[in-house]
Amino acid sequence: MAGDQAQLVSLYLRAYQAFGRQAYLGTARSILAYIDEVLWDRDRGFFYSSQESDPAYYALDAQGRAERQAPYVDKTLYTERNAAVASAYM
């Protein structure tokens, strides 16, 4: 998932540069916010590899998410995914 998110950030930023649509920039920022909030390990300085998919969780509103535990985050370190995410920040 981290690698996919990194690719999406790069694509949305290229689309923003090419077309100037604020929606593309906003989407890239939203993806980066997710990466920072869920996949970034501030203590060890790397990005986790992924978070489990749980459609029922993501369909909840903010109130419902507060009551339900977020899906499991795989804290495995993969160098290639970390490099891809780091590159997306450039």
PDB file of N, CA, C and O in Angstrom:
ATOM      1  N   MET A   1       0.813  -1.193   0.000  1.00  0.00           N
ATOM      2  CA  MET A   1       0.000   0.000   0.000  1.00  0.00           C
ATOM      3  C   MET A   1       0.861   1.264   0.000  1.00  0.00           C
ATOM      4  O   MET A   1       0.532   2.226  -0.694  1.00  0.00           O
ATOM      5  N   ALA A   2       1.948   1.281   0.759  1.00  0.00           N
ATOM      6  CA  ALA A   2       2.780   2.487   0.816  1.00  0.00           C
ATOM      7  C   ALA A   2       3.319   2.845  -0.569  1.00  0.00           C
ATOM      8  O   ALA A   2       3.345   4.015  -0.948  1.00  0.00           O
ATOM      9  N   GLY A   3       3.744   1.837  -1.313  1.00  0.00           N
ATOM     10  CA  GLY A   3       4.243   2.087  -2.664  1.00  0.00           C
ATOM     11  C   GLY A   3       3.163   2.625  -3.582  1.00  0.00           C
ATOM     12  O   GLY A   3       3.418   3.520  -4.388  1.00  0.00           O
ATOM     13  N   ASP A   4       1.960   2.086  -3.466  1.00  0.00           N
ATOM     14  CA  ASP A   4       0.834   2.573  -4.273  1.00  0.00           C
ATOM     15  C   ASP A   4       0.496   4.020  -3.929  1.00  0.00           C
ATOM     16  O   ASP A   4       0.239   4.837  -4.813  1.00  0.00           O
ATOM     17  N   GLN A   5       0.501   4.323  -2.643  1.00  0.00           N
ATOM     18  CA  GLN A   5       0.207   5.688  -2.211  1.00  0.00           C
ATOM     19  C   GLN A   5       1.254   6.659  -2.753  1.00  0.00           C
ATOM     20  O   GLN A   5       0.924   7.765  -3.182  1.00  0.00           O
ATOM     21  N   ALA A   6       2.504   6.240  -2.730  1.00  0.00           N
ATOM     22  CA  ALA A   6       3.584   7.083  -3.258  1.00  0.00           C
ATOM     23  C   ALA A   6       3.397   7.361  -4.748  1.00  0.00           C
ATOM     24  O   ALA A   6       3.584   8.488  -5.206  1.00  0.00           O
ATOM     25  N   GLN A   7       3.027   6.329  -5.495  1.00  0.00           N
ATOM     26  CA  GLN A   7       2.790   6.517  -6.929  1.00  0.00           C
ATOM     27  C   GLN A   7       1.623   7.460  -7.175  1.00  0.00           C
ATOM     28  O   GLN A   7       1.674   8.298  -8.075  1.00  0.00           O
ATOM     29  N   LEU A   8       0.580   7.323  -6.381  1.00  0.00           N
ATOM     30  CA  LEU A   8      -0.576   8.209  -6.536  1.00  0.00           C
ATOM     31  C   LEU A   8      -0.209   9.662  -6.264  1.00  0.00           C
ATOM     32  O   LEU A   8      -0.629  10.559  -6.995  1.00  0.00           O
ATOM     33  N   VAL A   9       0.572   9.896  -5.215  1.00  0.00           N
ATOM     34  CA  VAL A   9       1.006  11.268  -4.915  1.00  0.00           C
ATOM     35  C   VAL A   9       1.752  11.845  -6.106  1.00  0.00           C
ATOM     36  O   VAL A   9       1.476  12.966  -6.532  1.00  0.00           O
ATOM     37  N   SER A  10       2.690  11.088  -6.640  1.00  0.00           N
ATOM     38  CA  SER A  10       3.471  11.569  -7.790  1.00  0.00           C
ATOM     39  C   SER A  10       2.575  11.873  -8.991  1.00  0.00           C
ATOM     40  O   SER A  10       2.748  12.893  -9.658  1.00  0.00           O
ATOM     41  N   LEU A  11       1.627  10.991  -9.258  1.00  0.00           N
ATOM     42  CA  LEU A  11       0.724  11.202 -10.394  1.00  0.00           C
ATOM     43  C   LEU A  11      -0.170  12.424 -10.202  1.00  0.00           C
ATOM     44  O   LEU A  11      -0.348  13.217 -11.127  1.00  0.00           O
ATOM     45  N   TYR A  12      -0.729  12.576  -9.012  1.00  0.00           N
ATOM     46  CA  TYR A  12      -1.589  13.735  -8.762  1.00  0.00           C
ATOM     47  C   TYR A  12      -0.804  15.042  -8.822  1.00  0.00           C
ATOM     48  O   TYR A  12      -1.317  16.054  -9.300  1.00  0.00           O
ATOM     49  N   LEU A  13       0.433  15.024  -8.341  1.00  0.00           N
ATOM     50  CA  LEU A  13       1.242  16.244  -8.418  1.00  0.00           C
ATOM     51  C   LEU A  13       1.626  16.572  -9.865  1.00  0.00           C
ATOM     52  O   LEU A  13       1.665  17.743 -10.244  1.00  0.00           O
ATOM     53  N   ARG A  14       1.904  15.561 -10.661  1.00  0.00           N
ATOM     54  CA  ARG A  14       2.182  15.803 -12.091  1.00  0.00           C
ATOM     55  C   ARG A  14       0.944  16.344 -12.792  1.00  0.00           C
ATOM     56  O   ARG A  14       1.034  17.253 -13.616  1.00  0.00           O
ATOM     57  N   ALA A  15      -0.207  15.780 -12.461  1.00  0.00           N
ATOM     58  CA  ALA A  15      -1.462  16.260 -13.058  1.00  0.00           C
ATOM     59  C   ALA A  15      -1.719  17.705 -12.651  1.00  0.00           C
ATOM     60  O   ALA A  15      -2.168  18.512 -13.466  1.00  0.00           O
ATOM     61  N   TYR A  16      -1.437  18.030 -11.400  1.00  0.00           N
ATOM     62  CA  TYR A  16      -1.608  19.419 -10.944  1.00  0.00           C
ATOM     63  C   TYR A  16      -0.676  20.353 -11.715  1.00  0.00           C
ATOM     64  O   TYR A  16      -1.088  21.433 -12.139  1.00  0.00           O
ATOM     65  N   GLN A  17       0.576  19.938 -11.894  1.00  0.00           N
ATOM     66  CA  GLN A  17       1.532  20.768 -12.635  1.00  0.00           C
ATOM     67  C   GLN A  17       1.098  20.952 -14.090  1.00  0.00           C
ATOM     68  O   GLN A  17       1.268  22.029 -14.663  1.00  0.00           O
ATOM     69  N   ALA A  18       0.543  19.909 -14.676  1.00  0.00           N
ATOM     70  CA  ALA A  18       0.150  19.965 -16.083  1.00  0.00           C
ATOM     71  C   ALA A  18      -1.140  20.748 -16.306  1.00  0.00           C
ATOM     72  O   ALA A  18      -1.259  21.488 -17.282  1.00  0.00           O
ATOM     73  N   PHE A  19      -2.106  20.584 -15.401  1.00  0.00           N
ATOM     74  CA  PHE A  19      -3.427  21.166 -15.633  1.00  0.00           C
ATOM     75  C   PHE A  19      -3.819  22.270 -14.658  1.00  0.00           C
ATOM     76  O   PHE A  19      -4.769  23.011 -14.912  1.00  0.00           O
ATOM     77  N   GLY A  20      -3.096  22.387 -13.546  1.00  0.00           N
ATOM     78  CA  GLY A  20      -3.361  23.453 -12.591  1.00  0.00           C
ATOM     79  C   GLY A  20      -4.645  23.309 -11.789  1.00  0.00           C
ATOM     80  O   GLY A  20      -5.090  24.269 -11.159  1.00  0.00           O
ATOM     81  N   ARG A  21      -5.244  22.133 -11.802  1.00  0.00           N
ATOM     82  CA  ARG A  21      -6.502  21.932 -11.063  1.00  0.00           C
ATOM     83  C   ARG A  21      -6.213  21.719  -9.585  1.00  0.00           C
ATOM     84  O   ARG A  21      -5.455  20.822  -9.217  1.00  0.00           O
ATOM     85  N   GLN A  22      -6.815  22.539  -8.748  1.00  0.00           N
ATOM     86  CA  GLN A  22      -6.607  22.470  -7.304  1.00  0.00           C
ATOM     87  C   GLN A  22      -7.027  21.124  -6.724  1.00  0.00           C
ATOM     88  O   GLN A  22      -6.474  20.684  -5.716  1.00  0.00           O
ATOM     89  N   ALA A  23      -7.993  20.473  -7.348  1.00  0.00           N
ATOM     90  CA  ALA A  23      -8.459  19.174  -6.855  1.00  0.00           C
ATOM     91  C   ALA A  23      -7.313  18.159  -6.849  1.00  0.00           C
ATOM     92  O   ALA A  23      -7.223  17.331  -5.942  1.00  0.00           O
ATOM     93  N   TYR A  24      -6.441  18.220  -7.857  1.00  0.00           N
ATOM     94  CA  TYR A  24      -5.315  17.291  -7.906  1.00  0.00           C
ATOM     95  C   TYR A  24      -4.331  17.551  -6.759  1.00  0.00           C
ATOM     96  O   TYR A  24      -3.824  16.616  -6.138  1.00  0.00           O
ATOM     97  N   LEU A  25      -4.074  18.817  -6.495  1.00  0.00           N
ATOM     98  CA  LEU A  25      -3.194  19.171  -5.391  1.00  0.00           C
ATOM     99  C   LEU A  25      -3.816  18.763  -4.057  1.00  0.00           C
ATOM    100  O   LEU A  25      -3.125  18.247  -3.179  1.00  0.00           O
ATOM    101  N   GLY A  26      -5.108  18.993  -3.909  1.00  0.00           N
ATOM    102  CA  GLY A  26      -5.800  18.612  -2.683  1.00  0.00           C
ATOM    103  C   GLY A  26      -5.767  17.116  -2.435  1.00  0.00           C
ATOM    104  O   GLY A  26      -5.601  16.670  -1.300  1.00  0.00           O
ATOM    105  N   THR A  27      -5.923  16.347  -3.492  1.00  0.00           N
ATOM    106  CA  THR A  27      -5.868  14.889  -3.355  1.00  0.00           C
ATOM    107  C   THR A  27      -4.469  14.439  -2.952  1.00  0.00           C
ATOM    108  O   THR A  27      -4.322  13.574  -2.089  1.00  0.00           O
ATOM    109  N   ALA A  28      -3.451  15.010  -3.562  1.00  0.00           N
ATOM    110  CA  ALA A  28      -2.067  14.661  -3.199  1.00  0.00           C
ATOM    111  C   ALA A  28      -1.813  14.991  -1.729  1.00  0.00           C
ATOM    112  O   ALA A  28      -1.189  14.206  -1.015  1.00  0.00           O
ATOM    113  N   ARG A  29      -2.287  16.130  -1.284  1.00  0.00           N
ATOM    114  CA  ARG A  29      -2.110  16.515   0.122  1.00  0.00           C
ATOM    115  C   ARG A  29      -2.849  15.564   1.062  1.00  0.00           C
ATOM    116  O   ARG A  29      -2.353  15.239   2.140  1.00  0.00           O
ATOM    117  N   SER A  30      -4.018  15.128   0.655  1.00  0.00           N
ATOM    118  CA  SER A  30      -4.786  14.180   1.476  1.00  0.00           C
ATOM    119  C   SER A  30      -4.062  12.848   1.606  1.00  0.00           C
ATOM    120  O   SER A  30      -4.033  12.253   2.683  1.00  0.00           O
ATOM    121  N   ILE A  31      -3.486  12.388   0.518  1.00  0.00           N
ATOM    122  CA  ILE A  31      -2.735  11.135   0.557  1.00  0.00           C
ATOM    123  C   ILE A  31      -1.517  11.280   1.466  1.00  0.00           C
ATOM    124  O   ILE A  31      -1.225  10.388   2.263  1.00  0.00           O
ATOM    125  N   LEU A  32      -0.809  12.401   1.349  1.00  0.00           N
ATOM    126  CA  LEU A  32       0.354  12.633   2.212  1.00  0.00           C
ATOM    127  C   LEU A  32      -0.057  12.726   3.678  1.00  0.00           C
ATOM    128  O   LEU A  32       0.675  12.259   4.551  1.00  0.00           O
ATOM    129  N   ALA A  33      -1.202  13.315   3.960  1.00  0.00           N
ATOM    130  CA  ALA A  33      -1.697  13.389   5.339  1.00  0.00           C
ATOM    131  C   ALA A  33      -1.966  11.991   5.884  1.00  0.00           C
ATOM    132  O   ALA A  33      -1.647  11.696   7.036  1.00  0.00           O
ATOM    133  N   TYR A  34      -2.554  11.131   5.053  1.00  0.00           N
ATOM    134  CA  TYR A  34      -2.790   9.736   5.460  1.00  0.00           C
ATOM    135  C   TYR A  34      -1.468   9.032   5.743  1.00  0.00           C
ATOM    136  O   TYR A  34      -1.328   8.350   6.759  1.00  0.00           O
ATOM    137  N   ILE A  35      -0.504   9.195   4.852  1.00  0.00           N
ATOM    138  CA  ILE A  35       0.802   8.562   5.048  1.00  0.00           C
ATOM    139  C   ILE A  35       1.422   9.042   6.356  1.00  0.00           C
ATOM    140  O   ILE A  35       1.917   8.238   7.145  1.00  0.00           O
ATOM    141  N   ASP A  36       1.396  10.346   6.581  1.00  0.00           N
ATOM    142  CA  ASP A  36       1.967  10.907   7.808  1.00  0.00           C
ATOM    143  C   ASP A  36       1.263  10.398   9.063  1.00  0.00           C
ATOM    144  O   ASP A  36       1.906  10.106  10.071  1.00  0.00           O
ATOM    145  N   GLU A  37      -0.038  10.297   8.992  1.00  0.00           N
ATOM    146  CA  GLU A  37      -0.827   9.916  10.171  1.00  0.00           C
ATOM    147  C   GLU A  37      -0.780   8.417  10.455  1.00  0.00           C
ATOM    148  O   GLU A  37      -0.694   8.012  11.614  1.00  0.00           O
ATOM    149  N   VAL A  38      -0.836   7.593   9.416  1.00  0.00           N
ATOM    150  CA  VAL A  38      -1.009   6.153   9.615  1.00  0.00           C
ATOM    151  C   VAL A  38       0.261   5.350   9.343  1.00  0.00           C
ATOM    152  O   VAL A  38       0.547   4.397  10.068  1.00  0.00           O
ATOM    153  N   LEU A  39       1.011   5.705   8.335  1.00  0.00           N
ATOM    154  CA  LEU A  39       2.125   4.867   7.911  1.00  0.00           C
ATOM    155  C   LEU A  39       3.509   5.346   8.363  1.00  0.00           C
ATOM    156  O   LEU A  39       4.487   4.618   8.190  1.00  0.00           O
ATOM    157  N   TRP A  40       3.616   6.522   8.922  1.00  0.00           N
ATOM    158  CA  TRP A  40       4.922   7.066   9.315  1.00  0.00           C
ATOM    159  C   TRP A  40       5.232   6.690  10.751  1.00  0.00           C
ATOM    160  O   TRP A  40       4.425   6.936  11.647  1.00  0.00           O
ATOM    161  N   ASP A  41       6.395   6.095  10.977  1.00  0.00           N
ATOM    162  CA  ASP A  41       6.870   5.779  12.333  1.00  0.00           C
ATOM    163  C   ASP A  41       7.866   6.866  12.732  1.00  0.00           C
ATOM    164  O   ASP A  41       9.032   6.835  12.339  1.00  0.00           O
ATOM    165  N   ARG A  42       7.391   7.805  13.504  1.00  0.00           N
ATOM    166  CA  ARG A  42       8.225   8.944  13.889  1.00  0.00           C
ATOM    167  C   ARG A  42       9.430   8.531  14.739  1.00  0.00           C
ATOM    168  O   ARG A  42      10.498   9.136  14.647  1.00  0.00           O
ATOM    169  N   ASP A  43       9.254   7.505  15.559  1.00  0.00           N
ATOM    170  CA  ASP A  43      10.336   7.080  16.447  1.00  0.00           C
ATOM    171  C   ASP A  43      11.491   6.424  15.701  1.00  0.00           C
ATOM    172  O   ASP A  43      12.656   6.640  16.036  1.00  0.00           O
ATOM    173  N   ARG A  44      11.165   5.621  14.688  1.00  0.00           N
ATOM    174  CA  ARG A  44      12.207   4.889  13.965  1.00  0.00           C
ATOM    175  C   ARG A  44      12.564   5.527  12.632  1.00  0.00           C
ATOM    176  O   ARG A  44      13.568   5.156  12.025  1.00  0.00           O
ATOM    177  N   GLY A  45      11.774   6.465  12.170  1.00  0.00           N
ATOM    178  CA  GLY A  45      12.108   7.207  10.962  1.00  0.00           C
ATOM    179  C   GLY A  45      11.890   6.478   9.657  1.00  0.00           C
ATOM    180  O   GLY A  45      12.642   6.684   8.704  1.00  0.00           O
ATOM    181  N   PHE A  46      10.864   5.617   9.590  1.00  0.00           N
ATOM    182  CA  PHE A  46      10.538   4.977   8.322  1.00  0.00           C
ATOM    183  C   PHE A  46       9.039   4.805   8.184  1.00  0.00           C
ATOM    184  O   PHE A  46       8.281   5.034   9.126  1.00  0.00           O
ATOM    185  N   PHE A  47       8.622   4.397   6.991  1.00  0.00           N
ATOM    186  CA  PHE A  47       7.202   4.210   6.689  1.00  0.00           C
ATOM    187  C   PHE A  47       6.844   2.736   6.796  1.00  0.00           C
ATOM    188  O   PHE A  47       7.593   1.868   6.347  1.00  0.00           O
ATOM    189  N   TYR A  48       5.695   2.467   7.392  1.00  0.00           N
ATOM    190  CA  TYR A  48       5.181   1.097   7.445  1.00  0.00           C
ATOM    191  C   TYR A  48       4.748   0.681   6.051  1.00  0.00           C
ATOM    192  O   TYR A  48       4.523   1.522   5.180  1.00  0.00           O
ATOM    193  N   SER A  49       4.633  -0.623   5.850  1.00  0.00           N
ATOM    194  CA  SER A  49       4.360  -1.107   4.498  1.00  0.00           C
ATOM    195  C   SER A  49       2.903  -0.969   4.082  1.00  0.00           C
ATOM    196  O   SER A  49       2.631  -0.662   2.921  1.00  0.00           O
ATOM    197  N   SER A  50       1.952  -1.187   4.997  1.00  0.00           N
ATOM    198  CA  SER A  50       0.548  -1.146   4.571  1.00  0.00           C
ATOM    199  C   SER A  50      -0.409  -1.140   5.762  1.00  0.00           C
ATOM    200  O   SER A  50      -0.012  -1.305   6.915  1.00  0.00           O
ATOM    201  N   GLN A  51      -1.668  -0.948   5.437  1.00  0.00           N
ATOM    202  CA  GLN A  51      -2.750  -1.060   6.403  1.00  0.00           C
ATOM    203  C   GLN A  51      -3.801  -1.976   5.789  1.00  0.00           C
ATOM    204  O   GLN A  51      -4.113  -1.876   4.602  1.00  0.00           O
ATOM    205  N   GLU A  52      -4.344  -2.870   6.614  1.00  0.00           N
ATOM    206  CA  GLU A  52      -5.348  -3.804   6.102  1.00  0.00           C
ATOM    207  C   GLU A  52      -6.534  -3.082   5.499  1.00  0.00           C
ATOM    208  O   GLU A  52      -6.887  -1.974   5.904  1.00  0.00           O
ATOM    209  N   SER A  53      -7.130  -3.724   4.538  1.00  0.00           N
ATOM    210  CA  SER A  53      -8.338  -3.208   3.908  1.00  0.00           C
ATOM    211  C   SER A  53      -9.555  -3.659   4.715  1.00  0.00           C
ATOM    212  O   SER A  53      -9.716  -4.848   4.992  1.00  0.00           O
ATOM    213  N   ASP A  54     -10.397  -2.720   5.084  1.00  0.00           N
ATOM    214  CA  ASP A  54     -11.626  -3.033   5.804  1.00  0.00           C
ATOM    215  C   ASP A  54     -12.714  -2.084   5.300  1.00  0.00           C
ATOM    216  O   ASP A  54     -12.923  -1.020   5.883  1.00  0.00           O
ATOM    217  N   PRO A  55     -13.407  -2.458   4.226  1.00  0.00           N
ATOM    218  CA  PRO A  55     -14.414  -1.579   3.636  1.00  0.00           C
ATOM    219  C   PRO A  55     -15.466  -1.095   4.635  1.00  0.00           C
ATOM    220  O   PRO A  55     -15.939   0.037   4.541  1.00  0.00           O
ATOM    221  N   ALA A  56     -15.827  -1.944   5.581  1.00  0.00           N
ATOM    222  CA  ALA A  56     -16.831  -1.549   6.575  1.00  0.00           C
ATOM    223  C   ALA A  56     -16.321  -0.396   7.440  1.00  0.00           C
ATOM    224  O   ALA A  56     -17.087   0.498   7.801  1.00  0.00           O
ATOM    225  N   TYR A  57     -15.028  -0.417   7.771  1.00  0.00           N
ATOM    226  CA  TYR A  57     -14.455   0.659   8.590  1.00  0.00           C
ATOM    227  C   TYR A  57     -14.436   1.975   7.820  1.00  0.00           C
ATOM    228  O   TYR A  57     -14.808   3.021   8.352  1.00  0.00           O
ATOM    229  N   TYR A  58     -14.000   1.914   6.565  1.00  0.00           N
ATOM    230  CA  TYR A  58     -13.864   3.137   5.784  1.00  0.00           C
ATOM    231  C   TYR A  58     -15.211   3.728   5.371  1.00  0.00           C
ATOM    232  O   TYR A  58     -15.279   4.891   4.975  1.00  0.00           O
ATOM    233  N   ALA A  59     -16.269   2.948   5.458  1.00  0.00           N
ATOM    234  CA  ALA A  59     -17.608   3.453   5.142  1.00  0.00           C
ATOM    235  C   ALA A  59     -18.230   4.196   6.315  1.00  0.00           C
ATOM    236  O   ALA A  59     -19.254   4.860   6.153  1.00  0.00           O
ATOM    237  N   LEU A  60     -17.626   4.094   7.490  1.00  0.00           N
ATOM    238  CA  LEU A  60     -18.165   4.752   8.678  1.00  0.00           C
ATOM    239  C   LEU A  60     -17.947   6.261   8.628  1.00  0.00           C
ATOM    240  O   LEU A  60     -17.007   6.740   7.994  1.00  0.00           O
ATOM    241  N   ASP A  61     -18.817   7.000   9.297  1.00  0.00           N
ATOM    242  CA  ASP A  61     -18.583   8.434   9.444  1.00  0.00           C
ATOM    243  C   ASP A  61     -17.574   8.645  10.575  1.00  0.00           C
ATOM    244  O   ASP A  61     -17.133   7.677  11.195  1.00  0.00           O
ATOM    245  N   ALA A  62     -17.210   9.878  10.844  1.00  0.00           N
ATOM    246  CA  ALA A  62     -16.196  10.173  11.854  1.00  0.00           C
ATOM    247  C   ALA A  62     -16.598   9.633  13.228  1.00  0.00           C
ATOM    248  O   ALA A  62     -15.755   9.119  13.963  1.00  0.00           O
ATOM    249  N   GLN A  63     -17.858   9.746  13.570  1.00  0.00           N
ATOM    250  CA  GLN A  63     -18.345   9.251  14.864  1.00  0.00           C
ATOM    251  C   GLN A  63     -18.174   7.736  14.943  1.00  0.00           C
ATOM    252  O   GLN A  63     -17.688   7.218  15.948  1.00  0.00           O
ATOM    253  N   GLY A  64     -18.569   7.031  13.896  1.00  0.00           N
ATOM    254  CA  GLY A  64     -18.466   5.578  13.882  1.00  0.00           C
ATOM    255  C   GLY A  64     -17.032   5.086  13.928  1.00  0.00           C
ATOM    256  O   GLY A  64     -16.756   4.045  14.525  1.00  0.00           O
ATOM    257  N   ARG A  65     -16.085   5.839  13.289  1.00  0.00           N
ATOM    258  CA  ARG A  65     -14.674   5.434  13.309  1.00  0.00           C
ATOM    259  C   ARG A  65     -14.107   5.544  14.698  1.00  0.00           C
ATOM    260  O   ARG A  65     -13.278   4.729  15.102  1.00  0.00           O
ATOM    261  N   ALA A  66     -14.561   6.576  15.458  1.00  0.00           N
ATOM    262  CA  ALA A  66     -14.060   6.765  16.814  1.00  0.00           C
ATOM    263  C   ALA A  66     -14.454   5.589  17.709  1.00  0.00           C
ATOM    264  O   ALA A  66     -13.771   5.295  18.690  1.00  0.00           O
ATOM    265  N   GLU A  67     -15.543   4.929  17.372  1.00  0.00           N
ATOM    266  CA  GLU A  67     -16.043   3.817  18.180  1.00  0.00           C
ATOM    267  C   GLU A  67     -15.463   2.469  17.754  1.00  0.00           C
ATOM    268  O   GLU A  67     -15.577   1.492  18.494  1.00  0.00           O
ATOM    269  N   ARG A  68     -14.854   2.402  16.593  1.00  0.00           N
ATOM    270  CA  ARG A  68     -14.347   1.140  16.059  1.00  0.00           C
ATOM    271  C   ARG A  68     -12.842   1.228  15.865  1.00  0.00           C
ATOM    272  O   ARG A  68     -12.320   2.261  15.445  1.00  0.00           O
ATOM    273  N   GLN A  69     -12.155   0.151  16.171  1.00  0.00           N
ATOM    274  CA  GLN A  69     -10.700   0.122  16.026  1.00  0.00           C
ATOM    275  C   GLN A  69     -10.307   0.172  14.550  1.00  0.00           C
ATOM    276  O   GLN A  69     -10.905  -0.498  13.708  1.00  0.00           O
ATOM    277  N   ALA A  70      -9.298   0.973  14.260  1.00  0.00           N
ATOM    278  CA  ALA A  70      -8.797   1.089  12.882  1.00  0.00           C
ATOM    279  C   ALA A  70      -8.188  -0.232  12.436  1.00  0.00           C
ATOM    280  O   ALA A  70      -7.726  -1.010  13.271  1.00  0.00           O
ATOM    281  N   PRO A  71      -8.179  -0.500  11.130  1.00  0.00           N
ATOM    282  CA  PRO A  71      -7.578  -1.732  10.620  1.00  0.00           C
ATOM    283  C   PRO A  71      -6.097  -1.838  10.978  1.00  0.00           C
ATOM    284  O   PRO A  71      -5.414  -0.835  11.186  1.00  0.00           O
ATOM    285  N   TYR A  72      -5.631  -3.056  11.041  1.00  0.00           N
ATOM    286  CA  TYR A  72      -4.248  -3.382  11.402  1.00  0.00           C
ATOM    287  C   TYR A  72      -3.257  -2.744  10.431  1.00  0.00           C
ATOM    288  O   TYR A  72      -3.466  -2.748   9.218  1.00  0.00           O
ATOM    289  N   VAL A  73      -2.179  -2.198  10.983  1.00  0.00           N
ATOM    290  CA  VAL A  73      -1.093  -1.631  10.183  1.00  0.00           C
ATOM    291  C   VAL A  73       0.083  -2.597  10.225  1.00  0.00           C
ATOM    292  O   VAL A  73       0.571  -2.949  11.300  1.00  0.00           O
ATOM    293  N   ASP A  74       0.532  -3.022   9.054  1.00  0.00           N
ATOM    294  CA  ASP A  74       1.694  -3.906   8.948  1.00  0.00           C
ATOM    295  C   ASP A  74       2.943  -3.055   9.123  1.00  0.00           C
ATOM    296  O   ASP A  74       3.229  -2.186   8.299  1.00  0.00           O
ATOM    297  N   LYS A  75       3.678  -3.303  10.187  1.00  0.00           N
ATOM    298  CA  LYS A  75       4.827  -2.470  10.530  1.00  0.00           C
ATOM    299  C   LYS A  75       6.143  -3.019   9.988  1.00  0.00           C
ATOM    300  O   LYS A  75       7.217  -2.691  10.491  1.00  0.00           O
ATOM    301  N   THR A  76       6.046  -3.849   8.966  1.00  0.00           N
ATOM    302  CA  THR A  76       7.243  -4.387   8.329  1.00  0.00           C
ATOM    303  C   THR A  76       7.940  -3.283   7.535  1.00  0.00           C
ATOM    304  O   THR A  76       7.286  -2.473   6.878  1.00  0.00           O
ATOM    305  N   LEU A  77       9.247  -3.258   7.600  1.00  0.00           N
ATOM    306  CA  LEU A  77      10.036  -2.281   6.856  1.00  0.00           C
ATOM    307  C   LEU A  77      10.469  -2.881   5.526  1.00  0.00           C
ATOM    308  O   LEU A  77      11.153  -3.905   5.493  1.00  0.00           O
ATOM    309  N   TYR A  78      10.069  -2.242   4.429  1.00  0.00           N
ATOM    310  CA  TYR A  78      10.520  -2.620   3.094  1.00  0.00           C
ATOM    311  C   TYR A  78      11.239  -1.424   2.499  1.00  0.00           C
ATOM    312  O   TYR A  78      10.652  -0.352   2.349  1.00  0.00           O
ATOM    313  N   THR A  79      12.485  -1.599   2.166  1.00  0.00           N
ATOM    314  CA  THR A  79      13.310  -0.504   1.672  1.00  0.00           C
ATOM    315  C   THR A  79      12.733   0.123   0.412  1.00  0.00           C
ATOM    316  O   THR A  79      12.692   1.348   0.294  1.00  0.00           O
ATOM    317  N   GLU A  80      12.282  -0.709  -0.537  1.00  0.00           N
ATOM    318  CA  GLU A  80      11.771  -0.168  -1.798  1.00  0.00           C
ATOM    319  C   GLU A  80      10.552   0.721  -1.572  1.00  0.00           C
ATOM    320  O   GLU A  80      10.418   1.756  -2.223  1.00  0.00           O
ATOM    321  N   ARG A  81       9.667   0.334  -0.662  1.00  0.00           N
ATOM    322  CA  ARG A  81       8.471   1.142  -0.394  1.00  0.00           C
ATOM    323  C   ARG A  81       8.832   2.433   0.313  1.00  0.00           C
ATOM    324  O   ARG A  81       8.254   3.484   0.032  1.00  0.00           O
ATOM    325  N   ASN A  82       9.795   2.359   1.236  1.00  0.00           N
ATOM    326  CA  ASN A  82      10.243   3.572   1.905  1.00  0.00           C
ATOM    327  C   ASN A  82      10.880   4.533   0.922  1.00  0.00           C
ATOM    328  O   ASN A  82      10.661   5.742   1.008  1.00  0.00           O
ATOM    329  N   ALA A  83      11.660   4.019  -0.003  1.00  0.00           N
ATOM    330  CA  ALA A  83      12.283   4.867  -1.018  1.00  0.00           C
ATOM    331  C   ALA A  83      11.227   5.512  -1.903  1.00  0.00           C
ATOM    332  O   ALA A  83      11.349   6.683  -2.262  1.00  0.00           O
ATOM    333  N   ALA A  84      10.192   4.758  -2.258  1.00  0.00           N
ATOM    334  CA  ALA A  84       9.132   5.302  -3.105  1.00  0.00           C
ATOM    335  C   ALA A  84       8.381   6.425  -2.385  1.00  0.00           C
ATOM    336  O   ALA A  84       8.093   7.466  -2.977  1.00  0.00           O
ATOM    337  N   VAL A  85       8.069   6.211  -1.120  1.00  0.00           N
ATOM    338  CA  VAL A  85       7.358   7.251  -0.362  1.00  0.00           C
ATOM    339  C   VAL A  85       8.244   8.468  -0.170  1.00  0.00           C
ATOM    340  O   VAL A  85       7.787   9.598  -0.341  1.00  0.00           O
ATOM    341  N   ALA A  86       9.482   8.258   0.175  1.00  0.00           N
ATOM    342  CA  ALA A  86      10.409   9.388   0.346  1.00  0.00           C
ATOM    343  C   ALA A  86      10.532  10.183  -0.944  1.00  0.00           C
ATOM    344  O   ALA A  86      10.581  11.412  -0.912  1.00  0.00           O
ATOM    345  N   SER A  87      10.581   9.501  -2.067  1.00  0.00           N
ATOM    346  CA  SER A  87      10.669  10.188  -3.368  1.00  0.00           C
ATOM    347  C   SER A  87       9.432  11.009  -3.662  1.00  0.00           C
ATOM    348  O   SER A  87       9.521  12.052  -4.310  1.00  0.00           O
ATOM    349  N   ALA A  88       8.279  10.554  -3.198  1.00  0.00           N
ATOM    350  CA  ALA A  88       7.036  11.288  -3.437  1.00  0.00           C
ATOM    351  C   ALA A  88       7.034  12.640  -2.718  1.00  0.00           C
ATOM    352  O   ALA A  88       6.336  13.564  -3.135  1.00  0.00           O
ATOM    353  N   TYR A  89       7.803  12.753  -1.652  1.00  0.00           N
ATOM    354  CA  TYR A  89       7.879  14.005  -0.911  1.00  0.00           C
ATOM    355  C   TYR A  89       8.765  15.048  -1.603  1.00  0.00           C
ATOM    356  O   TYR A  89       8.748  16.220  -1.227  1.00  0.00           O
ATOM    357  N   MET A  90       9.527  14.635  -2.597  1.00  0.00           N
ATOM    358  CA  MET A  90      10.440  15.564  -3.264  1.00  0.00           C
ATOM    359  C   MET A  90       9.758  16.372  -4.323  1.00  0.00           C
ATOM    360  O   MET A  90      10.396  17.200  -4.974  1.00  0.00           O
TER     361      MET A  90
END
